[in-house]
């Protein structure tokens, strides 16, 4: 289906809500982020007012969400449903709670589709079934359960979303279904819907089938349609993919996915009862492990110090294996990244980089252009840009970077601007690369700009949405209209360094030299990054630690055009021009500003990227660096083994507390000091290993003395 044009636009007001940005669309609906009285919510809009079935389903969703009350179901305010008329035509709107986090489909993508653990699957299955119990208790069933319709909140709780296909269970519905008279919408998602739903005969147990298929996907890492099925029964042959699963748990999932509704559990309560039995079985297994642990404790108590040293070494080696294993599997990656963020935020403040100047376009600058009757097709009118370039070039700036998309030609009445875009060597414009695998279209560069003067604006973000890396270059793929191999910041840096008699030089496939300064690109693994896409030339982003969070001084567009910025203040500067108006939506979480209220505008992030490279080449300000993987493992092992063996000498909780807390604090101080010189040490694995090893030995010491 061809994507529909957005019917609402940022800044519009509808039903008392201000439109912030388009979140997505599907079918006849579009979803927007909206704001009212400081509260951020989601507005779902039905565009096709002349399609009665779509209207009925939309109104049913509004009615159901208004009745359901559960933390795992989006909340809808009392007046959340409304009808309105827009320039694009009549619409139906539904305002609901904005759920923080990502859906499980995105979560799997971030993990490269690695299977989840049995313990996590049990926890999540219980949460989903408890939500369904509430839905079914109100005589409704969902009909579209799948990973992308389950949100994972930052606190680990799940929320079931997209009630657009919900159906009410009534006596007349059941009677009509039994008689074969149901005229039901054949709503289904490939691989998750049972046969009866494909035939328009869905029942509440159809939700259980979809739940079973969803958790097979989560546990195996493969979507249901990718798993072979038995030719006669249609059952998925999934269990060989998860041989470690507890048999009782595997059987429950099989029963949820039974071909016929009558073979599935009759209610959510029955499923919850069976989950309790499975957890009890796991508890018995834990008791067996506990008895083995108790035998080890008796051996520990029976020996002298030499025996305890041996035991301490064995225990510490087990801790090392666990910590290193967790790290290599990527389980510690998010927490290591956040630990790095914490340390970076506590470095001494630095001065703004006065070799750069950021010219911003806020809401007032955009409105001022309209007041001056400038023909504006985007945030920056051709006439305003021409005047701005005239002042900057006359002031002999070093480089100008236009971080504003212009995929349209210059107006005919501004020929000088077209000529400058085509021929001015100090001017760099921007485009956005297409992503064919995800179906994301790119944004073309200005038609007048030759490719050597264009840089891509793409950022690489981590799984938590925070921007910690810089993409210097990529290999353009065939058909990408963006066409350039170099990032926007890279193009600015190359041109500026040439004015400083420094020519960038690539060294092999994985390195770059800026004058006397070598730069090594990220590889997998690097530091706390055990799972990452290291394609292209990437480096860690060493943000300047400033009071404002910005890398460089900034002025507004109208201040420059109004003559409030002198030519001396512009001379020899790297000037970046970008939009900072909130309506543009170009804001990014950074380690220094991770919350939505303190994100940095894209042009300010570009300034950090430019500043870090020229500071590395000219000021010897280091890029962030890490140890080789082998050295990191050796360091983690040494700290952990030393902590465990040393804890044999500690007696009493007073000395034990000093041992448990003292070493991590020392490691914290060491890591912070090394970070001042650009080094990212494996603080979290070292601290975790030392605390677990020390705590275990001290606890065993205490038990032995008793």
C-alpha positions as CSV (number, residue, x, y, z in Angstrom):
1,X,0.0,0.0,0.0
2,X,1.3,3.4,-1.0
3,X,2.1,5.6,2.1
4,X,-0.6,8.2,2.7
5,X,0.3,11.9,2.9
6,X,0.3,13.1,6.5
7,X,-3.0,14.9,7.2
8,X,-1.6,16.7,10.2
9,X,1.6,18.7,10.5
10,X,3.9,19.8,13.4
11,X,2.6,22.8,15.1
12,X,-1.1,22.3,14.2
13,X,-3.7,22.2,17.0
14,X,-6.5,19.7,16.9
15,X,-9.0,19.0,19.7
16,X,-6.9,20.9,22.2
17,X,-3.7,18.9,21.3
18,X,-0.6,20.3,19.5
19,X,0.8,18.1,16.9
20,X,4.5,17.3,17.5
21,X,5.5,14.8,14.9
22,X,4.3,11.8,12.8
23,X,5.1,8.5,14.5
24,X,4.0,6.1,11.8
25,X,1.1,4.8,9.7
26,X,-0.6,1.6,8.6
27,X,-3.8,0.9,6.7
28,X,-6.1,3.9,6.9
29,X,-4.6,5.2,10.2
30,X,-1.7,7.5,11.1
31,X,-0.3,8.1,14.6
32,X,1.2,11.3,15.9
33,X,2.9,12.4,19.0
34,X,0.9,15.3,20.5
35,X,1.2,17.6,23.5
36,X,-1.3,19.2,25.8
37,X,-0.6,21.0,29.1
38,X,2.9,19.6,29.2
39,X,1.8,16.0,28.8
40,X,3.0,14.0,25.8
41,X,0.4,11.5,24.3
42,X,-0.3,9.6,21.1
43,X,-3.1,10.6,18.7
44,X,-4.3,7.9,16.3
45,X,-6.1,9.3,13.3
46,X,-8.5,7.4,10.9
47,X,-8.3,9.1,7.5
48,X,-10.9,7.1,5.5
49,X,-14.1,8.6,6.8
50,X,-16.0,7.0,3.9
51,X,-15.1,3.4,4.8
52,X,-17.8,2.3,7.3
53,X,-16.1,-0.9,8.4
54,X,-12.9,1.0,9.2
55,X,-14.9,3.6,11.1
56,X,-16.7,0.9,13.1
57,X,-13.5,-0.8,14.0
58,X,-11.9,2.5,15.1
59,X,-14.9,3.4,17.3
60,X,-14.9,0.0,18.8
61,X,-11.2,0.4,19.7
62,X,-12.0,3.7,21.4
63,X,-14.8,2.2,23.3
64,X,-12.8,-0.8,24.5
65,X,-9.7,1.2,25.6
66,X,-12.0,3.6,27.4
67,X,-13.4,0.7,29.4
68,X,-10.3,-1.3,30.1
69,X,-8.2,-0.4,33.1
70,X,-4.9,-2.2,33.5
71,X,-1.2,-1.0,33.6
72,X,-0.6,-3.3,30.6
73,X,-3.1,-1.5,28.4
74,X,-2.8,2.1,27.1
75,X,-5.0,4.5,28.9
76,X,-7.5,6.7,27.0
77,X,-8.9,9.9,28.6
78,X,-12.6,10.3,29.0
79,X,-12.9,12.6,25.9
80,X,-10.2,10.7,24.0
81,X,-12.3,9.9,21.0
82,X,-13.5,12.8,18.8
83,X,-14.3,13.7,15.2
84,X,-12.9,16.7,13.4
85,X,-12.5,18.4,10.0
86,X,-9.1,19.2,8.7
87,X,-7.8,20.7,5.4
88,X,-7.4,17.1,4.2
89,X,-11.0,16.2,5.1
90,X,-12.9,14.7,8.0
91,X,-11.1,12.5,10.4
92,X,-11.7,10.4,13.5
93,X,-9.2,10.8,16.4
94,X,-8.3,8.8,19.4
95,X,-5.9,10.1,22.1
96,X,-4.2,7.6,24.3
97,X,-1.3,7.2,26.7
98,X,2.2,7.3,25.1
99,X,4.0,4.2,26.1
100,X,7.7,4.7,26.6
101,X,10.1,2.1,25.2
102,X,10.1,-0.1,22.1
103,X,8.0,-2.9,20.8
104,X,9.3,-6.5,21.1
105,X,9.9,-6.6,17.3
106,X,12.3,-3.7,17.5
107,X,13.8,-5.2,20.7
108,X,14.6,-8.4,18.8
109,X,16.1,-6.4,15.9
110,X,18.4,-4.6,18.4
111,X,19.5,-8.0,19.8
112,X,20.1,-9.4,16.3
113,X,17.3,-11.8,17.0
114,X,19.1,-13.6,19.8
115,X,16.6,-15.9,21.8
116,X,15.5,-14.8,25.2
117,X,16.0,-16.9,28.4
118,X,13.5,-19.3,29.9
119,X,13.2,-17.1,33.0
120,X,12.5,-14.0,31.0
121,X,10.0,-15.9,28.8
122,X,8.1,-17.1,31.9
123,X,8.0,-13.5,33.3
124,X,6.8,-12.0,30.0
125,X,4.3,-14.8,29.3
126,X,2.7,-14.2,32.8
127,X,2.5,-10.5,32.1
128,X,0.8,-11.0,28.7
129,X,-1.7,-13.6,30.0
130,X,-2.6,-11.3,32.9
131,X,-3.4,-8.5,30.4
132,X,-5.5,-10.9,28.3
133,X,-7.3,-12.1,31.5
134,X,-8.4,-8.5,31.9
135,X,-9.4,-8.1,28.3
136,X,-11.4,-11.4,28.2
137,X,-13.0,-10.6,31.6
138,X,-14.6,-7.6,29.9
139,X,-15.9,-9.9,27.1
140,X,-13.4,-8.8,24.4
141,X,-10.6,-10.5,22.6
142,X,-7.7,-8.8,20.8
143,X,-7.2,-10.8,17.5
144,X,-3.8,-9.3,16.6
145,X,-1.2,-10.4,19.2
146,X,2.4,-10.4,17.9
147,X,5.8,-9.0,19.0
148,X,5.3,-5.7,17.3
149,X,2.0,-5.2,19.2
150,X,3.7,-5.7,22.6
151,X,5.6,-2.7,24.1
152,X,8.5,-3.2,26.5
153,X,8.7,-0.3,29.0
154,X,12.1,0.8,30.5
155,X,11.1,-0.8,33.8
156,X,10.7,-4.2,32.2
157,X,6.8,-4.2,32.1
158,X,4.9,-5.1,29.0
159,X,2.0,-3.3,27.4
160,X,-0.4,-4.7,24.8
161,X,-1.2,-2.2,22.1
162,X,-3.2,-1.8,18.8
163,X,-6.7,-2.7,19.8
164,X,-7.9,-1.9,16.3
165,X,-9.1,-5.4,15.6
166,X,-10.7,-6.1,19.0
167,X,-13.9,-8.0,19.0
168,X,-16.7,-8.2,21.7
169,X,-18.0,-11.5,22.9
170,X,-21.8,-11.5,23.1
171,X,-24.4,-14.3,23.3
172,X,-25.6,-13.3,19.8
173,X,-22.0,-13.4,18.4
174,X,-21.5,-16.9,19.8
175,X,-24.9,-18.1,18.5
176,X,-24.2,-16.7,15.0
177,X,-20.7,-18.2,15.0
178,X,-22.1,-21.6,16.0
179,X,-24.6,-21.3,13.1
180,X,-21.9,-20.1,10.7
181,X,-23.5,-16.7,10.3
182,X,-20.6,-14.5,11.6
183,X,-19.6,-11.8,9.2
184,X,-16.3,-11.1,10.8
185,X,-13.4,-9.0,9.6
186,X,-10.6,-11.4,8.5
187,X,-7.9,-9.6,10.5
188,X,-4.7,-11.6,10.8
189,X,-0.9,-11.3,10.9
190,X,1.1,-13.9,9.0
191,X,2.3,-16.7,11.2
192,X,0.5,-15.6,14.4
193,X,-3.2,-16.1,13.5
194,X,-4.9,-19.5,13.8
195,X,-6.9,-21.1,11.0
196,X,-10.3,-20.2,12.6
197,X,-9.3,-16.6,12.5
198,X,-8.3,-16.8,8.9
199,X,-11.8,-18.1,8.2
200,X,-13.4,-15.2,10.1
201,X,-14.4,-17.4,13.1
202,X,-12.1,-16.1,15.8
203,X,-12.8,-16.9,19.4
204,X,-11.0,-15.8,22.7
205,X,-8.8,-18.9,22.4
206,X,-7.5,-17.5,19.1
207,X,-5.5,-15.0,21.3
208,X,-3.8,-17.9,23.1
209,X,-2.7,-19.3,19.7
210,X,-1.1,-16.0,18.8
211,X,0.5,-15.7,22.3
212,X,2.1,-19.2,21.8
213,X,3.5,-18.3,18.4
214,X,4.8,-15.0,19.8
215,X,6.8,-16.8,22.5
216,X,8.1,-19.4,20.1
217,X,9.5,-16.4,18.1
218,X,11.0,-14.9,21.3
219,X,12.5,-18.2,22.5
220,X,13.9,-19.4,19.1
221,X,14.8,-16.0,17.5
222,X,12.9,-17.1,14.4
223,X,9.5,-15.8,13.2
224,X,6.8,-18.5,12.9
225,X,6.7,-18.4,9.1
226,X,10.5,-19.2,9.1
227,X,10.0,-22.4,11.1
228,X,9.1,-25.6,9.3
229,X,5.7,-27.2,10.1
230,X,4.3,-30.7,10.2
231,X,2.6,-31.3,6.8
232,X,-0.3,-33.2,8.4
233,X,-1.1,-31.3,11.6
234,X,0.3,-27.9,10.8
235,X,2.1,-27.7,14.1
236,X,5.4,-25.9,14.1
237,X,8.6,-28.0,14.5
238,X,10.1,-25.5,16.9
239,X,11.3,-27.5,19.9
240,X,14.6,-28.7,18.3
241,X,15.5,-25.0,18.2
242,X,15.0,-24.7,22.0
243,X,16.2,-28.0,23.4
244,X,17.0,-26.5,26.8
245,X,13.4,-25.5,27.5
246,X,11.7,-27.2,30.5
247,X,9.4,-29.9,29.1
248,X,6.4,-28.5,31.1
249,X,6.9,-25.1,29.6
250,X,7.3,-26.5,26.1
251,X,4.1,-28.5,26.5
252,X,2.2,-25.4,27.6
253,X,3.3,-23.5,24.5
254,X,2.3,-26.5,22.3
255,X,-1.1,-26.5,23.9
256,X,-1.5,-22.8,23.3
257,X,-0.8,-23.4,19.6
258,X,-3.1,-26.4,19.2
259,X,-4.7,-26.4,15.8
260,X,-8.3,-26.4,17.2
261,X,-9.6,-23.9,19.8
262,X,-11.1,-26.7,21.9
263,X,-7.6,-28.2,22.4
264,X,-6.2,-25.0,23.9
265,X,-6.5,-23.9,27.5
266,X,-10.1,-22.7,28.1
267,X,-9.2,-19.5,29.9
268,X,-6.3,-17.2,31.0
269,X,-6.8,-18.4,34.6
270,X,-5.9,-22.0,33.5
271,X,-2.7,-20.7,31.8
272,X,-1.7,-18.8,34.9
273,X,-2.2,-21.8,37.1
274,X,0.0,-23.9,34.8
275,X,2.7,-21.2,34.9
276,X,2.7,-21.5,38.7
277,X,3.3,-25.2,38.4
278,X,6.2,-24.7,36.0
279,X,7.8,-22.2,38.4
280,X,7.4,-24.7,41.2
281,X,9.3,-27.3,39.0
282,X,12.1,-24.8,38.5
283,X,12.1,-24.3,42.3
284,X,12.7,-28.0,42.8
285,X,15.6,-27.9,40.4
286,X,17.0,-25.0,42.4
287,X,16.7,-27.1,45.5
288,X,18.9,-29.8,43.9
289,X,21.5,-27.2,43.0
290,X,21.2,-25.9,46.6
291,X,22.1,-29.3,48.0
292,X,25.2,-29.4,45.9
293,X,26.1,-25.9,47.2
294,X,25.5,-27.1,50.8
295,X,28.0,-30.0,50.3
296,X,30.5,-27.4,49.0
297,X,30.0,-25.3,52.1
298,X,30.6,-28.3,54.4
299,X,33.9,-28.9,52.6
300,X,34.8,-25.2,53.0
301,X,34.1,-25.3,56.7
302,X,36.2,-28.4,57.3
303,X,39.5,-27.1,56.0
304,X,42.2,-24.5,57.0
305,X,43.3,-21.3,55.2
306,X,45.1,-23.2,52.4
307,X,41.9,-25.0,51.6
308,X,39.9,-21.8,51.7
309,X,42.4,-20.2,49.3
310,X,41.8,-23.0,46.8
311,X,38.0,-22.6,47.3
312,X,38.4,-18.9,46.9
313,X,40.3,-19.4,43.6
314,X,37.7,-21.8,42.3
315,X,34.8,-19.4,43.3
316,X,36.6,-16.4,41.8
317,X,37.3,-18.4,38.6
318,X,33.6,-19.2,38.4
319,X,32.7,-15.5,38.8
320,X,35.2,-14.6,36.1
321,X,33.6,-17.1,33.7
322,X,30.2,-15.7,34.5
323,X,31.1,-12.1,34.2
324,X,33.2,-12.5,31.0
325,X,30.5,-14.8,29.5
326,X,27.7,-12.3,30.2
327,X,29.9,-9.5,28.7
328,X,30.7,-11.4,25.6
329,X,27.0,-12.3,25.1
330,X,26.2,-8.6,25.2
331,X,24.2,-8.8,28.5
332,X,26.2,-6.0,30.1
333,X,26.4,-3.8,27.1
334,X,23.7,-1.3,27.9
335,X,24.9,-1.0,31.5
336,X,28.5,-0.5,30.4
337,X,27.4,2.2,28.0
338,X,25.5,4.0,30.8
339,X,28.5,3.7,33.1
340,X,30.5,5.4,30.4
341,X,27.9,8.1,30.1
342,X,28.0,8.6,33.9
343,X,31.8,9.0,33.9
344,X,31.8,11.3,30.9
345,X,29.3,13.6,32.6
346,X,31.6,14.0,35.6
347,X,34.7,15.2,33.7
348,X,35.9,18.8,34.3
349,X,34.1,21.4,32.1
350,X,35.8,22.4,28.9
351,X,35.6,25.7,27.0
352,X,33.4,26.0,23.9
353,X,35.4,25.4,20.7
354,X,35.6,28.9,19.3
355,X,36.9,27.7,15.9
356,X,33.2,26.8,15.2
357,X,30.1,28.9,15.2
358,X,26.6,27.4,15.0
359,X,23.9,29.6,13.3
360,X,20.5,28.3,14.5
361,X,17.0,28.6,13.1
362,X,14.5,28.7,15.9
363,X,10.8,29.3,15.7
364,X,11.3,33.0,15.9
365,X,13.7,32.9,12.9
366,X,11.3,31.0,10.8
367,X,8.4,33.4,11.7
368,X,10.7,36.4,10.9
369,X,11.2,35.1,7.4
370,X,7.4,34.9,6.9
371,X,7.0,38.4,8.3
372,X,9.5,39.6,5.7
373,X,7.5,38.0,2.9
374,X,10.3,35.6,2.0
375,X,9.1,32.7,-0.2
376,X,9.9,29.9,2.2
377,X,9.6,26.2,1.0
378,X,11.3,24.8,4.1
379,X,12.7,26.3,7.3
380,X,15.1,28.6,5.4
381,X,14.0,30.7,2.4
382,X,16.2,31.0,-0.6
383,X,16.4,34.8,-0.2
384,X,17.5,34.4,3.5
385,X,20.1,31.8,2.6
386,X,21.5,33.9,-0.2
387,X,21.8,36.9,2.2
388,X,23.4,34.7,4.8
389,X,26.0,33.2,2.5
390,X,26.8,36.7,1.2
391,X,27.7,37.8,4.7
392,X,29.6,34.7,5.6
393,X,31.7,34.4,2.5
394,X,32.4,38.1,2.6
395,X,33.7,37.7,6.2
396,X,36.1,35.0,4.9
397,X,34.8,32.1,6.9
398,X,36.8,28.9,6.5
399,X,34.0,26.5,5.8
400,X,30.2,26.7,5.7
401,X,28.0,23.6,6.5
402,X,24.3,23.8,5.6
403,X,22.7,21.2,7.8
404,X,19.3,21.7,6.3
405,X,17.7,19.4,3.7
406,X,17.1,21.0,0.3
407,X,15.9,18.4,-2.2
408,X,14.4,21.0,-4.4
409,X,16.0,23.5,-6.9
410,X,16.7,27.1,-6.1
411,X,14.0,29.6,-7.1
412,X,14.6,31.3,-10.4
413,X,14.7,34.8,-8.9
414,X,17.8,33.9,-6.8
415,X,20.4,32.9,-9.4
416,X,23.4,33.8,-7.3
417,X,22.4,31.2,-4.7
418,X,22.2,28.5,-7.3
419,X,25.6,29.4,-8.6
420,X,27.1,29.3,-5.1
421,X,25.6,25.9,-4.3
422,X,27.1,24.6,-7.5
423,X,30.6,26.2,-7.4
424,X,31.5,27.5,-3.9
425,X,34.3,25.1,-2.6
426,X,33.8,26.2,1.0
427,X,30.1,25.2,1.1
428,X,29.0,21.7,2.2
429,X,25.3,20.7,1.9
430,X,23.6,17.7,3.3
431,X,21.5,14.6,2.3
432,X,20.1,11.5,4.0
433,X,21.0,8.0,2.9
434,X,18.2,5.5,2.0
435,X,17.8,2.2,3.9
436,X,16.4,-0.3,1.5
437,X,16.3,-3.1,4.0
438,X,14.0,-1.2,6.3
439,X,12.1,0.5,3.5
440,X,13.3,4.0,4.6
441,X,13.6,6.5,1.7
442,X,16.5,8.8,1.7
443,X,16.5,12.6,1.1
444,X,18.4,13.9,-1.9
445,X,21.0,16.7,-1.8
446,X,20.3,20.1,-3.4
447,X,20.1,19.5,-7.2
448,X,22.8,22.2,-7.7
449,X,25.4,20.7,-5.3
450,X,28.0,18.4,-6.8
451,X,28.5,15.2,-4.8
452,X,32.1,16.1,-3.6
453,X,30.4,19.0,-1.7
454,X,27.7,16.9,-0.1
455,X,27.8,15.0,3.2
456,X,25.3,12.5,4.6
457,X,23.5,13.5,7.9
458,X,23.0,9.9,9.2
459,X,23.7,9.1,12.8
460,X,24.3,5.7,14.4
461,X,22.4,5.3,17.7
462,X,22.6,2.5,20.3
463,X,19.7,0.3,21.4
464,X,18.6,2.8,24.1
465,X,18.4,5.6,21.5
466,X,21.5,7.4,22.7
467,X,24.1,8.7,20.2
468,X,27.6,7.6,21.2
469,X,29.3,7.0,17.9
470,X,30.3,9.0,14.8
471,X,30.0,7.6,11.3
472,X,32.8,9.1,9.2
473,X,32.2,7.4,5.9
474,X,30.3,4.5,4.3
475,X,30.4,2.7,0.9
476,X,27.3,4.1,-1.0
477,X,25.0,1.4,-2.1
478,X,23.6,1.2,-5.6
479,X,20.6,3.4,-6.2
480,X,21.1,5.6,-3.2
481,X,20.3,9.1,-4.4
482,X,22.4,10.6,-1.6
483,X,25.5,9.3,-3.4
484,X,28.2,10.6,-1.1
485,X,30.6,8.4,0.9
486,X,31.4,10.9,3.6
487,X,29.5,12.2,6.6
488,X,28.5,15.9,6.8
489,X,31.0,16.5,9.7
490,X,33.7,14.7,7.9
491,X,33.4,16.9,4.8
492,X,33.7,20.0,7.0
493,X,36.7,18.7,8.8
494,X,38.6,17.6,5.6
495,X,38.1,21.2,4.2
496,X,39.1,22.9,7.4
497,X,42.2,20.8,8.0
498,X,43.5,21.6,4.5
499,X,43.5,25.3,5.5
500,X,45.8,24.1,8.4
501,X,48.1,22.3,6.0
502,X,46.8,18.9,7.1
503,X,45.7,16.4,4.4
504,X,43.6,13.4,5.7
505,X,45.2,10.1,4.7
506,X,43.5,6.7,4.9
507,X,45.7,3.9,6.2
508,X,44.5,0.5,5.0
509,X,40.9,-0.5,5.5
510,X,40.5,0.3,9.2
511,X,42.4,3.5,9.9
512,X,42.8,7.2,9.1
513,X,45.6,9.6,9.8
514,X,45.0,13.4,10.4
515,X,48.5,14.8,10.2
516,X,50.5,13.0,12.9
517,X,47.3,11.7,14.7
518,X,46.2,8.1,13.9
519,X,42.5,7.3,14.1
520,X,41.4,3.6,14.3
521,X,37.8,2.7,13.3
522,X,35.6,0.7,15.6
523,X,35.5,-3.0,15.2
524,X,33.4,-5.7,17.0
525,X,33.9,-6.0,19.9
526,X,35.2,-2.7,21.1
527,X,35.2,-1.9,24.9
528,X,31.7,-2.3,26.2
529,X,30.3,-2.8,22.7
530,X,30.1,-6.6,22.3
531,X,27.2,-6.4,19.9
532,X,27.2,-3.6,17.3
533,X,27.1,-3.0,13.6
534,X,30.6,-1.6,12.9
535,X,30.1,-1.1,9.1
536,X,31.7,1.9,7.6
537,X,34.2,4.1,9.4
538,X,33.0,4.7,13.0
539,X,34.7,6.2,16.0
540,X,33.5,6.7,19.6
541,X,32.1,10.2,20.0
542,X,34.1,12.1,22.7
543,X,31.7,14.9,23.4
544,X,33.0,18.2,24.8
545,X,31.9,18.5,28.4
546,X,30.5,22.0,28.6
547,X,28.0,23.7,30.9
548,X,25.4,24.0,28.1
549,X,26.1,20.7,26.5
550,X,27.0,22.4,23.2
551,X,30.3,22.2,21.6
552,X,30.5,25.7,20.1
553,X,29.1,29.2,20.4
554,X,25.9,29.8,18.6
555,X,23.9,32.7,17.3
556,X,20.5,33.0,15.6
557,X,19.9,33.5,11.9
558,X,18.2,36.9,12.6
559,X,21.2,38.1,14.7
560,X,23.5,37.4,11.7
561,X,21.2,38.9,9.1
562,X,20.5,41.9,11.4
563,X,24.2,42.7,11.5
564,X,24.6,41.9,15.2
565,X,27.5,39.5,14.4
566,X,30.7,41.2,13.3
567,X,32.8,40.0,10.4
568,X,35.7,39.5,12.8
569,X,33.6,37.0,14.8
570,X,33.1,35.0,11.6
571,X,36.5,35.1,10.0
572,X,38.3,31.7,9.7
573,X,35.4,30.0,11.5
574,X,33.7,26.7,10.7
575,X,30.1,27.8,10.4
576,X,27.3,25.3,10.8
577,X,23.7,26.3,9.9
578,X,20.8,24.2,11.2
579,X,17.3,24.1,12.6
580,X,16.8,24.1,16.4
581,X,13.0,24.7,16.3
582,X,11.3,21.9,18.3
583,X,8.7,21.5,15.5
584,X,11.5,20.2,13.2
585,X,11.9,17.1,15.5
586,X,15.7,17.0,14.9
587,X,16.7,16.3,18.5
588,X,18.9,13.5,19.8
589,X,19.7,12.0,23.3
590,X,23.4,12.1,24.1
591,X,25.4,10.8,27.1
592,X,25.3,14.3,28.6
593,X,21.7,14.9,27.8
594,X,19.9,11.5,27.8
595,X,16.4,12.7,28.6
596,X,13.8,14.0,26.2
597,X,13.8,17.4,27.9
598,X,17.5,17.9,27.4
599,X,18.2,16.4,23.9
600,X,20.6,18.2,21.6
601,X,19.6,19.5,18.2
602,X,21.1,17.7,15.2
603,X,23.2,20.6,14.2
604,X,24.7,20.8,17.7
605,X,25.6,17.1,17.6
606,X,27.3,17.8,14.2
607,X,29.3,20.5,15.9
608,X,30.5,18.0,18.5
609,X,31.6,15.7,15.7
610,X,33.5,18.4,13.9
611,X,35.1,19.7,17.1
612,X,36.3,16.3,18.2
613,X,38.1,15.6,15.0
614,X,39.8,19.0,14.6
615,X,40.7,19.0,18.3
616,X,42.3,15.6,17.9
617,X,44.3,16.7,14.9
618,X,45.3,20.2,16.1
619,X,45.1,20.1,20.0
620,X,46.0,16.4,20.7
621,X,42.7,16.1,22.5
622,X,42.3,12.4,22.5
623,X,39.5,10.4,20.9
624,X,38.0,7.7,23.1
625,X,40.1,4.5,23.0
626,X,39.8,1.0,24.5
627,X,42.1,-1.9,25.3
628,X,42.2,-4.9,23.1
629,X,39.7,-7.6,24.0
630,X,42.4,-10.0,25.4
631,X,43.8,-7.3,27.7
632,X,40.4,-6.4,29.0
633,X,39.6,-10.0,29.8
634,X,43.0,-10.4,31.5
635,X,42.3,-7.2,33.6
636,X,38.8,-8.3,34.6
637,X,40.1,-11.8,35.5
638,X,43.0,-10.4,37.5
639,X,40.8,-8.0,39.5
640,X,38.2,-10.6,40.2
641,X,40.7,-13.4,41.2
642,X,42.7,-11.0,43.3
643,X,39.5,-9.8,45.1
644,X,38.3,-13.3,45.9
645,X,41.6,-14.6,47.1
646,X,42.3,-11.4,49.1
647,X,38.9,-11.7,50.8
648,X,40.0,-14.9,52.6
649,X,41.9,-12.5,55.0
650,X,38.9,-10.4,55.8
651,X,37.0,-11.2,59.0
652,X,33.9,-9.5,60.2
653,X,31.5,-7.4,58.3
654,X,33.3,-4.2,59.1
655,X,36.4,-5.3,57.1
656,X,34.2,-7.1,54.7
657,X,32.3,-3.9,53.9
658,X,35.5,-2.1,53.3
659,X,36.6,-4.8,51.0
660,X,33.3,-4.9,49.1
661,X,33.0,-1.2,48.7
662,X,36.6,0.0,48.7
663,X,37.9,-1.8,45.6
664,X,35.0,-0.7,43.3
665,X,35.5,2.9,44.5
666,X,39.1,2.6,43.7
667,X,38.3,1.2,40.2
668,X,35.8,4.0,39.7
669,X,38.5,6.6,40.5
670,X,41.0,4.9,38.2
671,X,38.5,4.6,35.3
672,X,37.5,8.3,35.7
673,X,41.2,9.4,35.7
674,X,42.0,7.3,32.6
675,X,38.9,8.7,30.8
676,X,40.4,12.2,31.2
677,X,43.0,10.9,28.7
678,X,40.4,9.2,26.5
679,X,40.6,5.7,27.9
680,X,37.4,3.6,28.4
681,X,38.3,0.9,30.9
682,X,35.9,-2.0,31.6
683,X,34.7,-0.5,34.9
684,X,31.4,-2.4,35.2
685,X,32.7,-5.9,34.6
686,X,35.7,-5.3,36.9
687,X,33.5,-3.9,39.7
688,X,30.9,-6.6,39.3
689,X,33.5,-9.4,39.4
690,X,35.2,-7.9,42.4
691,X,32.0,-7.4,44.4
692,X,30.5,-10.8,43.6
693,X,33.8,-12.6,44.3
694,X,34.4,-10.7,47.5
695,X,30.9,-11.0,48.8
696,X,30.8,-14.7,48.2
697,X,34.1,-15.4,50.1
698,X,33.1,-13.1,53.0
699,X,29.8,-14.8,53.3
700,X,31.4,-18.2,53.3
701,X,33.9,-17.0,55.9
702,X,31.1,-15.8,58.1
703,X,29.3,-19.1,57.8
704,X,32.5,-21.0,58.6
705,X,33.0,-19.1,61.8
706,X,29.5,-19.8,62.9
